[in-house]
Amino acid sequence: MMFLFDLLNDNIDFSKLLSQVGFNFRNNGTRSRNLFVVPFYNTNCSSESFFPRVLTLANKIINQVDFLFMSSHVFKRNVYITLSSVNYL
């Protein structure tokens, strides 16, 4: 989560990887609040790699944390609290 946070907040200068992050702008008034588009992969090895897994997990906790407007310390604490309360850890 911290890697994605740092990537989105320009703490990591890796524009090629940042260009791979897809944002979902079409919510059409639904309760679905998925901010990130998780790409489809044909193989299990690719779909279970780091990047798709972190985007999927980020979509699950997007209602509890803010990737763009929190300080690093507050973000880290909120992610830990959120993940430990729903038994992701």
C-alpha positions in Angstrom: 0.0 0.0 0.0 2.8 2.4 0.8 4.4 1.8 -2.6 1.1 2.7 -4.3 0.7 5.7 -2.0 4.2 6.9 -2.8 3.8 6.3 -6.5 0.6 8.3 -6.7 2.0 11.2 -4.6 5.1 11.5 -6.6 7.4 10.3 -3.9 8.7 7.6 -6.3 9.6 8.9 -9.7 8.7 6.1 -12.0 6.4 7.5 -14.7 6.4 4.3 -16.7 4.8 2.4 -13.8 2.5 5.3 -12.9 1.2 5.2 -16.5 0.1 1.6 -15.8 -2.3 2.7 -13.0 -5.8 2.9 -14.5 -8.4 5.1 -12.8 -12.1 4.4 -12.8 -14.0 7.6 -13.4 -17.4 6.1 -14.3 -19.3 5.3 -11.1 -22.7 6.3 -12.5 -24.2 6.8 -9.0 -23.6 3.3 -7.9 -22.2 2.2 -4.6 -19.2 0.7 -6.3 -16.3 3.0 -5.3 -13.4 1.2 -7.1 -10.9 4.0 -7.8 -8.4 1.7 -9.7 -9.0 -0.4 -12.7 -7.4 -3.8 -12.2 -6.1 -5.1 -15.6 -7.2 -8.5 -16.8 -4.4 -11.1 -17.2 -4.6 -14.4 -19.0 -2.3 -16.3 -16.6 -2.5 -16.9 -12.9 1.1 -15.9 -12.5 0.5 -12.5 -13.9 -2.8 -11.9 -12.1 -1.3 -12.9 -8.8 1.7 -10.6 -9.2 2.3 -7.6 -7.0 0.7 -4.8 -9.0 -2.8 -6.4 -9.7 -2.9 -7.6 -6.1 -2.1 -4.1 -4.6 -4.7 -2.5 -6.9 -7.4 -5.0 -5.8 -6.6 -4.5 -2.2 -6.6 -0.7 -2.6 -10.1 -0.9 -4.1 -11.3 -2.9 -1.1 -10.1 -0.3 1.4 -10.7 2.9 -0.6 -13.7 4.0 1.6 -11.4 4.0 4.7 -8.3 5.6 3.4 -7.4 8.5 1.0 -4.5 7.9 -1.4 -4.1 11.5 -2.4 -4.9 13.8 0.5 -3.4 12.1 3.6 0.0 12.4 5.1 2.2 9.4 4.8 2.0 8.7 8.6 -1.8 9.0 8.8 -2.2 6.9 5.6 0.0 4.2 7.0 -1.8 4.2 10.4 -5.3 4.1 8.7 -4.2 1.2 6.4 -3.0 -0.8 9.3 -6.1 -0.2 11.3 -8.4 -1.0 8.3 -6.5 -4.2 7.3 -6.2 -5.5 10.8 -9.9 -4.9 11.5 -11.0 -6.9 8.5 -8.4 -9.6 8.9 -6.4 -9.0 5.8 -3.1 -9.1 7.7 
